[in-house]
């Protein structure tokens, strides 16, 4: 999360407060919110500042800067968008080594570690951020937004994984309809998966692999010629310490195998035997470096 992203969050909320705010503006805000985990964090920070009362008591004689006024108005805008009685978006997050089950009006969501869901007061206002999820729709019309896509579908089971690089959405049972990114509406049937590259904006529909997509629910991480940085990011979800690759050239090394997420330290120790690198277990973080 950067200062620019925090300013973006404040600007969006100022726009939402405006009497000229349109449904198109609200839809664009939802798209922005769903683009990255950093945007969720920026929104959360802006909300926390408002809740802390930092802007609640300003002395009348004090001149308020334009930026402070904008921030104050923007923070109040969050309450306008998501409803009265302090009910701005309900935010559900999981930390490292943590899972959570959500029973919502139209669906059940199982969240893996390091995942985030934001729900507005309306049953149709839900944005899913970076993380990994198992979804079960209990009604014929359920849906959510993520990565700029609007997703809807009927009763069924679905799997979703979102990272800074990509989104993968698979239909295990049922069917889904997706719209967004200026593309024609996409339909996903049972046994199909959409892979969306968030950098190139390209999407590919292929056969789903349920054993791989849902391996996390069984405490397994399955890698098949996976770049090391992706494998490390996956296993870091379950580590009690952050993990850093300090030698960038190591990131594209490939790794294959099945590992247990309940014992991430064993995975990181094994890396030194599988690849030409060293792993240092420090007091505050795990570091991966060249030999």
DRENKEGU-874491 format. One record per residue (C-alpha): z, y, x; residue number from 0; residue in one letter. Coordinates in Angstrom, 1 decimal, padded with zeros to 4 digits. Layout:
# residues N
{w = Z v = Y u = X num = NUM residuo = A} .
...
//
This chain:
# residues 291
{w = 000.0 v = 000.0 u = 000.0 num = 0 residuo = X} .
{w = -001.0 v = 003.4 u = 001.4 num = 1 residuo = X} .
{w = -000.1 v = 007.0 u = 000.5 num = 2 residuo = X} .
{w = -003.6 v = 007.4 u = -000.9 num = 3 residuo = X} .
{w = -003.1 v = 004.5 u = -003.3 num = 4 residuo = X} .
{w = 000.2 v = 006.0 u = -004.4 num = 5 residuo = X} .
{w = -001.6 v = 009.3 u = -005.1 num = 6 residuo = X} .
{w = -004.2 v = 007.4 u = -007.0 num = 7 residuo = X} .
{w = -001.5 v = 005.8 u = -009.2 num = 8 residuo = X} .
{w = 000.0 v = 009.3 u = -009.8 num = 9 residuo = X} .
{w = -003.4 v = 010.8 u = -010.6 num = 10 residuo = X} .
{w = -004.2 v = 008.0 u = -013.0 num = 11 residuo = X} .
{w = -001.0 v = 008.5 u = -014.9 num = 12 residuo = X} .
{w = -001.6 v = 012.2 u = -015.1 num = 13 residuo = X} .
{w = -005.0 v = 011.6 u = -016.6 num = 14 residuo = X} .
{w = -003.5 v = 009.1 u = -019.1 num = 15 residuo = X} .
{w = -001.0 v = 011.8 u = -020.1 num = 16 residuo = X} .
{w = -003.7 v = 014.3 u = -020.9 num = 17 residuo = X} .
{w = -004.7 v = 015.0 u = -024.5 num = 18 residuo = X} .
{w = -008.3 v = 014.5 u = -023.4 num = 19 residuo = X} .
{w = -007.6 v = 010.9 u = -022.2 num = 20 residuo = X} .
{w = -010.1 v = 008.5 u = -023.8 num = 21 residuo = X} .
{w = -010.3 v = 004.8 u = -024.4 num = 22 residuo = X} .
{w = -012.8 v = 004.7 u = -021.6 num = 23 residuo = X} .
{w = -010.3 v = 006.3 u = -019.2 num = 24 residuo = X} .
{w = -007.7 v = 003.7 u = -020.2 num = 25 residuo = X} .
{w = -010.2 v = 000.9 u = -019.6 num = 26 residuo = X} .
{w = -011.0 v = 002.3 u = -016.1 num = 27 residuo = X} .
{w = -007.3 v = 002.6 u = -015.3 num = 28 residuo = X} .
{w = -006.9 v = -001.1 u = -016.3 num = 29 residuo = X} .
{w = -009.8 v = -002.0 u = -013.9 num = 30 residuo = X} .
{w = -008.2 v = 000.0 u = -011.1 num = 31 residuo = X} .
{w = -004.8 v = -001.7 u = -011.7 num = 32 residuo = X} .
{w = -006.4 v = -005.1 u = -011.5 num = 33 residuo = X} .
{w = -008.4 v = -004.5 u = -008.3 num = 34 residuo = X} .
{w = -005.7 v = -005.3 u = -005.8 num = 35 residuo = X} .
{w = -002.0 v = -006.1 u = -005.3 num = 36 residuo = X} .
{w = -001.6 v = -002.8 u = -003.5 num = 37 residuo = X} .
{w = -002.5 v = -001.0 u = -006.7 num = 38 residuo = X} .
{w = 000.2 v = -002.9 u = -008.5 num = 39 residuo = X} .
{w = 002.7 v = -002.0 u = -005.8 num = 40 residuo = X} .
{w = 001.7 v = 001.7 u = -006.0 num = 41 residuo = X} .
{w = 002.1 v = 001.7 u = -009.8 num = 42 residuo = X} .
{w = 005.5 v = 000.0 u = -009.4 num = 43 residuo = X} .
{w = 006.6 v = 002.6 u = -006.9 num = 44 residuo = X} .
{w = 005.5 v = 005.5 u = -009.2 num = 45 residuo = X} .
{w = 007.4 v = 003.9 u = -012.0 num = 46 residuo = X} .
{w = 010.5 v = 003.4 u = -009.9 num = 47 residuo = X} .
{w = 010.5 v = 007.1 u = -008.9 num = 48 residuo = X} .
{w = 010.4 v = 008.1 u = -012.5 num = 49 residuo = X} .
{w = 013.1 v = 005.7 u = -013.5 num = 50 residuo = X} .
{w = 015.3 v = 007.0 u = -010.6 num = 51 residuo = X} .
{w = 015.3 v = 010.4 u = -012.1 num = 52 residuo = X} .
{w = 013.9 v = 012.1 u = -009.0 num = 53 residuo = X} .
{w = 011.9 v = 014.5 u = -011.2 num = 54 residuo = X} .
{w = 014.4 v = 014.7 u = -014.0 num = 55 residuo = X} .
{w = 016.4 v = 017.7 u = -012.9 num = 56 residuo = X} .
{w = 014.5 v = 020.6 u = -011.5 num = 57 residuo = X} .
{w = 016.3 v = 024.0 u = -011.2 num = 58 residuo = X} .
{w = 014.6 v = 026.6 u = -013.4 num = 59 residuo = X} .
{w = 014.3 v = 029.2 u = -010.6 num = 60 residuo = X} .
{w = 012.7 v = 026.7 u = -008.2 num = 61 residuo = X} .
{w = 009.0 v = 026.9 u = -007.7 num = 62 residuo = X} .
{w = 007.5 v = 023.5 u = -008.1 num = 63 residuo = X} .
{w = 004.4 v = 022.6 u = -006.0 num = 64 residuo = X} .
{w = 001.2 v = 021.6 u = -007.7 num = 65 residuo = X} .
{w = 001.5 v = 018.1 u = -006.2 num = 66 residuo = X} .
{w = 005.1 v = 017.7 u = -007.4 num = 67 residuo = X} .
{w = 004.1 v = 018.9 u = -010.9 num = 68 residuo = X} .
{w = 001.2 v = 016.5 u = -010.9 num = 69 residuo = X} .
{w = 003.5 v = 013.6 u = -009.8 num = 70 residuo = X} .
{w = 006.1 v = 014.5 u = -012.5 num = 71 residuo = X} .
{w = 003.4 v = 014.6 u = -015.2 num = 72 residuo = X} .
{w = 001.9 v = 011.4 u = -013.9 num = 73 residuo = X} .
{w = 005.1 v = 009.6 u = -013.9 num = 74 residuo = X} .
{w = 005.8 v = 010.7 u = -017.5 num = 75 residuo = X} .
{w = 002.3 v = 009.5 u = -018.3 num = 76 residuo = X} .
{w = 003.3 v = 005.9 u = -017.6 num = 77 residuo = X} .
{w = 005.7 v = 006.0 u = -020.5 num = 78 residuo = X} .
{w = 003.0 v = 007.5 u = -022.8 num = 79 residuo = X} .
{w = 000.6 v = 004.7 u = -021.9 num = 80 residuo = X} .
{w = 002.9 v = 001.8 u = -022.4 num = 81 residuo = X} .
{w = 005.0 v = 003.0 u = -025.3 num = 82 residuo = X} .
{w = 008.3 v = 004.6 u = -026.2 num = 83 residuo = X} .
{w = 011.9 v = 003.6 u = -025.6 num = 84 residuo = X} .
{w = 011.4 v = 003.2 u = -021.9 num = 85 residuo = X} .
{w = 009.0 v = 000.4 u = -022.5 num = 86 residuo = X} .
{w = 006.5 v = 000.9 u = -019.7 num = 87 residuo = X} .
{w = 004.8 v = -002.2 u = -018.5 num = 88 residuo = X} .
{w = 006.9 v = -005.3 u = -018.2 num = 89 residuo = X} .
{w = 006.3 v = -006.5 u = -014.6 num = 90 residuo = X} .
{w = 006.9 v = -010.1 u = -013.5 num = 91 residuo = X} .
{w = 006.8 v = -011.0 u = -009.9 num = 92 residuo = X} .
{w = 007.7 v = -014.0 u = -007.7 num = 93 residuo = X} .
{w = 008.8 v = -013.8 u = -004.1 num = 94 residuo = X} .
{w = 008.4 v = -016.2 u = -001.3 num = 95 residuo = X} .
{w = 009.3 v = -019.8 u = -002.2 num = 96 residuo = X} .
{w = 009.8 v = -018.7 u = -005.8 num = 97 residuo = X} .
{w = 008.0 v = -019.9 u = -009.0 num = 98 residuo = X} .
{w = 008.3 v = -018.7 u = -012.5 num = 99 residuo = X} .
{w = 007.3 v = -019.7 u = -016.1 num = 100 residuo = X} .
{w = 006.4 v = -017.1 u = -018.6 num = 101 residuo = X} .
{w = 006.2 v = -017.8 u = -022.3 num = 102 residuo = X} .
{w = 004.2 v = -015.0 u = -023.8 num = 103 residuo = X} .
{w = 002.9 v = -014.4 u = -027.3 num = 104 residuo = X} .
{w = -000.5 v = -016.0 u = -026.8 num = 105 residuo = X} .
{w = -000.1 v = -018.0 u = -023.7 num = 106 residuo = X} .
{w = 002.1 v = -019.7 u = -021.2 num = 107 residuo = X} .
{w = 001.8 v = -018.8 u = -017.5 num = 108 residuo = X} .
{w = 003.2 v = -020.8 u = -014.5 num = 109 residuo = X} .
{w = 003.3 v = -018.4 u = -011.5 num = 110 residuo = X} .
{w = 003.3 v = -019.7 u = -007.9 num = 111 residuo = X} .
{w = 005.1 v = -017.9 u = -005.1 num = 112 residuo = X} .
{w = 004.0 v = -014.3 u = -004.3 num = 113 residuo = X} .
{w = 002.3 v = -013.6 u = -007.7 num = 114 residuo = X} .
{w = 002.4 v = -010.7 u = -010.2 num = 115 residuo = X} .
{w = 001.7 v = -010.2 u = -013.9 num = 116 residuo = X} .
{w = 002.0 v = -006.8 u = -015.7 num = 117 residuo = X} .
{w = 002.2 v = -006.8 u = -019.5 num = 118 residuo = X} .
{w = 001.9 v = -003.8 u = -021.8 num = 119 residuo = X} .
{w = 003.5 v = -003.6 u = -025.2 num = 120 residuo = X} .
{w = 000.3 v = -004.8 u = -026.8 num = 121 residuo = X} .
{w = -000.4 v = -008.5 u = -026.6 num = 122 residuo = X} .
{w = -003.9 v = -007.6 u = -025.3 num = 123 residuo = X} .
{w = -002.6 v = -005.4 u = -022.4 num = 124 residuo = X} .
{w = -002.1 v = -007.8 u = -019.6 num = 125 residuo = X} .
{w = -003.3 v = -007.5 u = -016.0 num = 126 residuo = X} .
{w = -002.9 v = -010.4 u = -013.5 num = 127 residuo = X} .
{w = -002.7 v = -009.5 u = -009.8 num = 128 residuo = X} .
{w = -002.9 v = -011.3 u = -006.5 num = 129 residuo = X} .
{w = -001.4 v = -014.8 u = -006.7 num = 130 residuo = X} .
{w = -001.9 v = -018.2 u = -008.2 num = 131 residuo = X} .
{w = -001.5 v = -019.2 u = -011.8 num = 132 residuo = X} .
{w = -001.7 v = -022.1 u = -014.3 num = 133 residuo = X} .
{w = -002.6 v = -020.7 u = -017.8 num = 134 residuo = X} .
{w = -002.3 v = -022.4 u = -021.2 num = 135 residuo = X} .
{w = -003.7 v = -020.4 u = -024.1 num = 136 residuo = X} .
{w = -001.9 v = -021.2 u = -027.3 num = 137 residuo = X} .
{w = -004.2 v = -019.2 u = -029.7 num = 138 residuo = X} .
{w = -007.9 v = -019.0 u = -030.3 num = 139 residuo = X} .
{w = -008.0 v = -015.4 u = -029.1 num = 140 residuo = X} .
{w = -006.1 v = -014.8 u = -025.9 num = 141 residuo = X} .
{w = -007.0 v = -012.9 u = -022.7 num = 142 residuo = X} .
{w = -006.2 v = -010.8 u = -019.7 num = 143 residuo = X} .
{w = -007.7 v = -008.5 u = -017.1 num = 144 residuo = X} .
{w = -008.0 v = -009.2 u = -013.4 num = 145 residuo = X} .
{w = -010.2 v = -007.9 u = -010.5 num = 146 residuo = X} .
{w = -012.2 v = -005.7 u = -012.8 num = 147 residuo = X} .
{w = -013.0 v = -008.6 u = -015.2 num = 148 residuo = X} .
{w = -012.0 v = -008.9 u = -018.8 num = 149 residuo = X} .
{w = -011.3 v = -012.5 u = -019.6 num = 150 residuo = X} .
{w = -010.9 v = -014.1 u = -023.1 num = 151 residuo = X} .
{w = -010.9 v = -017.6 u = -024.5 num = 152 residuo = X} .
{w = -009.5 v = -020.1 u = -026.9 num = 153 residuo = X} .
{w = -006.9 v = -022.8 u = -026.8 num = 154 residuo = X} .
{w = -007.1 v = -024.6 u = -023.4 num = 155 residuo = X} .
{w = -005.8 v = -024.9 u = -019.9 num = 156 residuo = X} .
{w = -007.1 v = -022.7 u = -017.0 num = 157 residuo = X} .
{w = -006.4 v = -022.1 u = -013.3 num = 158 residuo = X} .
{w = -006.6 v = -018.8 u = -011.6 num = 159 residuo = X} .
{w = -006.2 v = -017.8 u = -007.9 num = 160 residuo = X} .
{w = -006.6 v = -014.2 u = -006.7 num = 161 residuo = X} .
{w = -006.5 v = -012.9 u = -003.1 num = 162 residuo = X} .
{w = -007.7 v = -009.6 u = -001.5 num = 163 residuo = X} .
{w = -010.9 v = -011.4 u = -000.7 num = 164 residuo = X} .
{w = -011.7 v = -013.4 u = -003.8 num = 165 residuo = X} .
{w = -010.9 v = -014.6 u = -007.3 num = 166 residuo = X} .
{w = -011.4 v = -018.2 u = -008.5 num = 167 residuo = X} .
{w = -011.1 v = -019.0 u = -012.2 num = 168 residuo = X} .
{w = -011.4 v = -022.6 u = -013.4 num = 169 residuo = X} .
{w = -011.6 v = -024.1 u = -016.9 num = 170 residuo = X} .
{w = -009.6 v = -027.4 u = -017.1 num = 171 residuo = X} .
{w = -009.8 v = -027.6 u = -020.9 num = 172 residuo = X} .
{w = -011.4 v = -025.2 u = -023.4 num = 173 residuo = X} .
{w = -013.8 v = -022.3 u = -022.6 num = 174 residuo = X} .
{w = -013.8 v = -018.7 u = -021.4 num = 175 residuo = X} .
{w = -015.9 v = -015.6 u = -021.7 num = 176 residuo = X} .
{w = -015.9 v = -012.9 u = -018.9 num = 177 residuo = X} .
{w = -017.4 v = -009.4 u = -018.8 num = 178 residuo = X} .
{w = -017.3 v = -006.8 u = -016.1 num = 179 residuo = X} .
{w = -018.8 v = -005.4 u = -012.9 num = 180 residuo = X} .
{w = -022.0 v = -004.4 u = -014.8 num = 181 residuo = X} .
{w = -023.0 v = -008.1 u = -015.2 num = 182 residuo = X} .
{w = -024.0 v = -009.8 u = -018.3 num = 183 residuo = X} .
{w = -021.3 v = -011.7 u = -020.1 num = 184 residuo = X} .
{w = -020.5 v = -015.0 u = -018.4 num = 185 residuo = X} .
{w = -019.4 v = -018.1 u = -020.2 num = 186 residuo = X} .
{w = -017.4 v = -020.8 u = -018.5 num = 187 residuo = X} .
{w = -017.2 v = -024.3 u = -020.0 num = 188 residuo = X} .
{w = -014.8 v = -027.2 u = -019.3 num = 189 residuo = X} .
{w = -015.0 v = -028.4 u = -015.7 num = 190 residuo = X} .
{w = -016.6 v = -025.1 u = -014.5 num = 191 residuo = X} .
{w = -015.2 v = -022.6 u = -012.0 num = 192 residuo = X} .
{w = -016.2 v = -019.0 u = -011.2 num = 193 residuo = X} .
{w = -015.8 v = -017.8 u = -007.6 num = 194 residuo = X} .
{w = -016.0 v = -014.0 u = -007.3 num = 195 residuo = X} .
{w = -016.2 v = -012.3 u = -003.9 num = 196 residuo = X} .
{w = -014.3 v = -009.0 u = -004.2 num = 197 residuo = X} .
{w = -016.0 v = -007.5 u = -001.2 num = 198 residuo = X} .
{w = -019.7 v = -008.3 u = -002.0 num = 199 residuo = X} .
{w = -019.1 v = -008.4 u = -005.8 num = 200 residuo = X} .
{w = -021.1 v = -011.6 u = -005.9 num = 201 residuo = X} .
{w = -020.1 v = -014.4 u = -008.3 num = 202 residuo = X} .
{w = -021.0 v = -018.1 u = -008.3 num = 203 residuo = X} .
{w = -020.4 v = -020.7 u = -011.0 num = 204 residuo = X} .
{w = -019.9 v = -024.3 u = -009.8 num = 205 residuo = X} .
{w = -018.1 v = -027.5 u = -010.7 num = 206 residuo = X} .
{w = -014.3 v = -027.2 u = -010.7 num = 207 residuo = X} .
{w = -012.1 v = -029.4 u = -008.4 num = 208 residuo = X} .
{w = -008.9 v = -029.8 u = -010.4 num = 209 residuo = X} .
{w = -007.2 v = -031.8 u = -007.6 num = 210 residuo = X} .
{w = -007.6 v = -028.9 u = -005.2 num = 211 residuo = X} .
{w = -007.0 v = -026.1 u = -007.7 num = 212 residuo = X} .
{w = -003.8 v = -027.5 u = -009.0 num = 213 residuo = X} .
{w = -002.4 v = -029.0 u = -005.8 num = 214 residuo = X} .
{w = 000.2 v = -026.3 u = -005.5 num = 215 residuo = X} .
{w = 002.0 v = -027.5 u = -008.7 num = 216 residuo = X} .
{w = 002.6 v = -030.8 u = -006.9 num = 217 residuo = X} .
{w = 003.9 v = -029.1 u = -003.8 num = 218 residuo = X} .
{w = 000.7 v = -029.7 u = -001.8 num = 219 residuo = X} .
{w = -001.7 v = -027.4 u = 000.1 num = 220 residuo = X} .
{w = -005.1 v = -028.9 u = 000.6 num = 221 residuo = X} .
{w = -007.4 v = -027.4 u = 003.3 num = 222 residuo = X} .
{w = -011.0 v = -028.4 u = 003.9 num = 223 residuo = X} .
{w = -012.5 v = -026.6 u = 006.9 num = 224 residuo = X} .
{w = -010.4 v = -023.6 u = 005.8 num = 225 residuo = X} .
{w = -010.3 v = -020.5 u = 008.1 num = 226 residuo = X} .
{w = -006.9 v = -020.3 u = 009.8 num = 227 residuo = X} .
{w = -006.0 v = -016.9 u = 008.4 num = 228 residuo = X} .
{w = -006.5 v = -018.2 u = 004.8 num = 229 residuo = X} .
{w = -004.4 v = -021.3 u = 005.5 num = 230 residuo = X} .
{w = -001.7 v = -019.3 u = 007.1 num = 231 residuo = X} .
{w = -001.6 v = -016.8 u = 004.2 num = 232 residuo = X} .
{w = -001.3 v = -019.8 u = 001.8 num = 233 residuo = X} .
{w = 001.6 v = -021.4 u = 003.6 num = 234 residuo = X} .
{w = 003.3 v = -018.1 u = 004.2 num = 235 residuo = X} .
{w = 004.0 v = -018.0 u = 000.5 num = 236 residuo = X} .
{w = 006.6 v = -020.7 u = 001.0 num = 237 residuo = X} .
{w = 008.1 v = -019.5 u = 004.3 num = 238 residuo = X} .
{w = 011.4 v = -017.6 u = 004.4 num = 239 residuo = X} .
{w = 010.0 v = -015.4 u = 007.1 num = 240 residuo = X} .
{w = 006.7 v = -013.4 u = 007.3 num = 241 residuo = X} .
{w = 003.9 v = -015.0 u = 009.4 num = 242 residuo = X} .
{w = 001.6 v = -013.0 u = 011.7 num = 243 residuo = X} .
{w = -001.5 v = -014.0 u = 013.5 num = 244 residuo = X} .
{w = -001.3 v = -011.7 u = 016.6 num = 245 residuo = X} .
{w = -004.5 v = -012.8 u = 018.2 num = 246 residuo = X} .
{w = -007.3 v = -011.8 u = 015.8 num = 247 residuo = X} .
{w = -009.8 v = -014.3 u = 017.4 num = 248 residuo = X} .
{w = -007.8 v = -017.2 u = 016.0 num = 249 residuo = X} .
{w = -008.4 v = -016.2 u = 012.4 num = 250 residuo = X} .
{w = -011.7 v = -017.9 u = 012.1 num = 251 residuo = X} .
{w = -010.6 v = -021.3 u = 013.6 num = 252 residuo = X} .
{w = -011.0 v = -024.0 u = 011.0 num = 253 residuo = X} .
{w = -008.3 v = -026.4 u = 009.8 num = 254 residuo = X} .
{w = -008.3 v = -029.4 u = 007.4 num = 255 residuo = X} .
{w = -005.6 v = -031.6 u = 006.0 num = 256 residuo = X} .
{w = -002.9 v = -031.9 u = 003.3 num = 257 residuo = X} .
{w = 000.4 v = -030.3 u = 003.9 num = 258 residuo = X} .
{w = 003.7 v = -030.1 u = 002.0 num = 259 residuo = X} .
{w = 004.6 v = -026.6 u = 000.7 num = 260 residuo = X} .
{w = 008.3 v = -027.5 u = 000.6 num = 261 residuo = X} .
{w = 008.4 v = -027.6 u = 004.4 num = 262 residuo = X} .
{w = 006.2 v = -024.8 u = 005.7 num = 263 residuo = X} .
{w = 007.9 v = -024.7 u = 009.1 num = 264 residuo = X} .
{w = 006.5 v = -028.2 u = 009.7 num = 265 residuo = X} .
{w = 003.0 v = -026.9 u = 009.0 num = 266 residuo = X} .
{w = 003.4 v = -024.0 u = 011.5 num = 267 residuo = X} .
{w = 004.8 v = -026.4 u = 014.2 num = 268 residuo = X} .
{w = 001.8 v = -028.7 u = 013.6 num = 269 residuo = X} .
{w = -000.6 v = -025.9 u = 014.3 num = 270 residuo = X} .
{w = 000.2 v = -026.0 u = 018.0 num = 271 residuo = X} .
{w = -000.9 v = -029.6 u = 018.1 num = 272 residuo = X} .
{w = -004.0 v = -029.2 u = 016.0 num = 273 residuo = X} .
{w = -005.5 v = -026.0 u = 017.4 num = 274 residuo = X} .
{w = -005.6 v = -024.2 u = 020.7 num = 275 residuo = X} .
{w = -002.7 v = -021.8 u = 020.0 num = 276 residuo = X} .
{w = 001.0 v = -021.2 u = 020.3 num = 277 residuo = X} .
{w = 003.5 v = -020.6 u = 017.5 num = 278 residuo = X} .
{w = 006.6 v = -018.5 u = 018.2 num = 279 residuo = X} .
{w = 009.6 v = -018.7 u = 015.8 num = 280 residuo = X} .
{w = 011.4 v = -015.4 u = 016.1 num = 281 residuo = X} .
{w = 014.5 v = -014.2 u = 014.3 num = 282 residuo = X} .
{w = 012.5 v = -012.1 u = 011.8 num = 283 residuo = X} .
{w = 009.0 v = -013.5 u = 011.7 num = 284 residuo = X} .
{w = 006.7 v = -016.4 u = 012.9 num = 285 residuo = X} .
{w = 004.0 v = -015.3 u = 015.3 num = 286 residuo = X} .
{w = 000.8 v = -017.2 u = 016.1 num = 287 residuo = X} .
{w = -000.8 v = -016.3 u = 019.4 num = 288 residuo = X} .
{w = -003.4 v = -017.6 u = 021.9 num = 289 residuo = X} .
{w = -002.5 v = -020.2 u = 024.5 num = 290 residuo = X} .
//
